[in-house]
Amino acid sequence: MSLQVSCLSFRQPYAGLVLDGMKTVESRWRPLLAPLENQTLAIHIARRDWEGEDWRTVLSGPLGMNRGQIEALLESGERFGRGVVAGLVDVGETWLCPASLQGEELQHLERSAVLIDLQEKHLTHLSNPRWLKEPLSTRGDRDLWTVEIPYELLP
């Protein structure tokens, strides 16, 4: 028996940040996750890293993490390696971040997304992150695809 669920590939460190509960807002240039509101999404860890260091700037600046805390968080996100479905997260509301948003409201969203420059991007709330008991090795894909997760891997 298995659970059939939509899946999305995330580059590191974002996959680990989602599954460790640090990243609670996902940003995309289009409303990719909107049809999944109130559903569960599988998180696939891509083989490639995210290009850029915005995540490190947010972790060390607004979130106040020191180098050791950041390294521990990165290690946690690598526990299952790459090219695997590693966990599940619940998908919430998707909305377009206004170009005019600034100040504390924007800073709060940047901390939640662990990313800067969110204006004019589609943002989606993520909640209830959980790691699978073991990774499910599978090839990633662009956009959303469907994956079958054996029940014995579910948390």
C-alpha positions as CSV (number, residue, x, y, z in Angstrom):
1,M,0.0,0.0,0.0
2,S,1.2,3.5,-0.7
3,L,0.1,7.2,-0.5
4,Q,-0.2,9.0,-3.8
5,V,0.7,12.7,-3.4
6,S,1.9,15.6,-5.4
7,C,5.6,16.3,-5.2
8,L,7.9,19.2,-5.8
9,S,11.7,19.3,-6.0
10,F,13.5,21.8,-3.9
11,R,17.2,22.6,-4.1
12,Q,19.3,22.6,-0.9
13,P,19.3,24.2,1.5
14,Y,15.7,25.1,1.0
15,A,14.4,21.4,1.1
16,G,16.0,20.9,4.5
17,L,14.8,24.4,5.7
18,V,11.2,23.4,4.8
19,L,11.4,20.0,6.4
20,D,13.1,21.4,9.5
21,G,10.3,24.1,9.9
22,M,12.5,27.1,9.3
23,K,11.0,28.0,5.9
24,T,7.2,28.4,6.2
25,V,6.6,30.4,3.0
26,E,7.5,29.2,-0.5
27,S,8.0,31.7,-3.3
28,R,7.5,31.1,-7.0
29,W,7.1,33.4,-10.0
30,R,3.8,31.8,-10.8
31,P,1.0,30.3,-8.5
32,L,2.3,26.7,-8.8
33,L,1.1,25.5,-5.4
34,A,-2.3,27.3,-5.4
35,P,-4.2,24.2,-6.6
36,L,-2.8,22.2,-3.7
37,E,-4.2,24.4,-0.9
38,N,-5.2,22.2,2.1
39,Q,-3.4,19.2,0.6
40,T,-0.1,17.5,1.5
41,L,2.9,18.0,-0.7
42,A,5.9,15.6,-0.9
43,I,9.3,17.3,-0.7
44,H,12.0,16.0,-3.1
45,I,15.6,17.1,-2.5
46,A,17.2,18.0,-5.8
47,R,20.8,17.1,-6.6
48,R,21.8,20.7,-7.2
49,D,22.2,23.5,-4.7
50,W,20.3,26.8,-4.8
51,E,22.4,29.5,-6.5
52,G,23.0,32.5,-4.3
53,E,23.5,33.2,-0.6
54,D,20.2,35.0,0.2
55,W,19.3,32.2,2.6
56,R,22.5,32.6,4.6
57,T,22.0,36.4,4.8
58,V,18.5,35.9,6.2
59,L,19.6,33.2,8.6
60,S,22.5,35.1,10.0
61,G,20.9,38.6,9.9
62,P,17.2,38.8,10.6
63,L,17.0,35.3,12.2
64,G,20.1,35.9,14.2
65,M,21.7,32.5,13.8
66,N,25.4,32.1,14.3
67,R,27.7,30.1,12.0
68,G,27.5,26.9,14.2
69,Q,23.7,27.0,14.2
70,I,23.6,27.5,10.5
71,E,26.0,24.6,9.9
72,A,23.9,22.3,12.2
73,L,20.8,23.3,10.3
74,L,22.5,22.5,6.9
75,E,23.7,19.1,8.2
76,S,20.1,18.3,9.4
77,G,18.8,19.0,5.9
78,E,21.3,16.6,4.3
79,R,20.4,13.6,6.5
80,F,18.9,11.7,3.6
81,G,21.2,12.9,0.9
82,R,20.1,14.1,-2.6
83,G,17.8,12.8,-5.3
84,V,15.2,11.6,-2.8
85,V,11.7,12.3,-1.5
86,A,12.5,13.2,2.1
87,G,9.3,14.4,3.7
88,L,5.9,16.0,3.6
89,V,4.4,19.4,4.2
90,D,0.9,20.8,4.3
91,V,0.1,23.5,1.7
92,G,-1.8,26.6,2.7
93,E,-3.0,29.7,0.9
94,T,-1.2,31.2,-2.1
95,W,-1.2,34.9,-2.7
96,L,0.7,37.5,-4.8
97,C,3.1,39.6,-2.8
98,P,2.4,43.3,-3.8
99,A,5.2,45.3,-5.4
100,S,4.6,48.0,-2.9
101,L,5.0,45.8,0.2
102,Q,7.8,47.1,2.5
103,G,8.7,47.5,6.2
104,E,8.0,45.0,8.9
105,E,5.4,43.1,7.0
106,L,7.9,42.4,4.2
107,Q,10.7,41.6,6.6
108,H,8.4,39.1,8.4
109,L,7.7,37.4,5.0
110,E,11.4,37.3,4.1
111,R,12.2,35.6,7.4
112,S,9.5,33.1,6.8
113,A,10.6,32.4,3.2
114,V,14.4,32.6,4.1
115,L,14.7,34.7,1.0
116,I,14.7,38.4,0.1
117,D,13.1,40.3,-2.8
118,L,9.6,38.7,-2.6
119,Q,7.7,41.5,-4.2
120,E,5.6,40.3,-7.2
121,K,6.2,36.6,-6.4
122,H,3.5,34.1,-5.5
123,L,3.8,33.1,-1.9
124,T,2.4,30.0,-0.3
125,H,2.1,29.1,3.4
126,L,3.7,25.7,4.3
127,S,3.0,24.0,7.6
128,N,3.3,20.7,9.5
129,P,6.6,19.6,8.0
130,R,7.7,16.1,8.7
131,W,10.6,13.9,7.6
132,L,9.8,10.4,6.2
133,K,11.2,7.5,8.3
134,E,13.5,6.8,5.4
135,P,14.2,8.5,2.1
136,L,12.5,7.4,-1.1
137,S,15.0,7.4,-4.0
138,T,13.4,8.9,-7.1
139,R,14.3,11.1,-10.0
140,G,13.1,14.7,-9.6
141,D,11.1,16.6,-12.2
142,R,10.2,20.2,-13.1
143,D,7.0,21.6,-11.6
144,L,4.7,19.2,-9.8
145,W,4.5,15.5,-10.4
146,T,2.9,12.6,-8.5
147,V,4.9,10.2,-6.3
148,E,3.8,7.0,-4.5
149,I,5.2,6.8,-1.0
150,P,5.0,3.4,0.7
151,Y,3.0,3.6,4.0
152,E,5.9,2.1,5.9
153,L,7.9,5.3,5.1
154,L,5.3,7.7,6.5
155,P,6.0,9.4,9.8
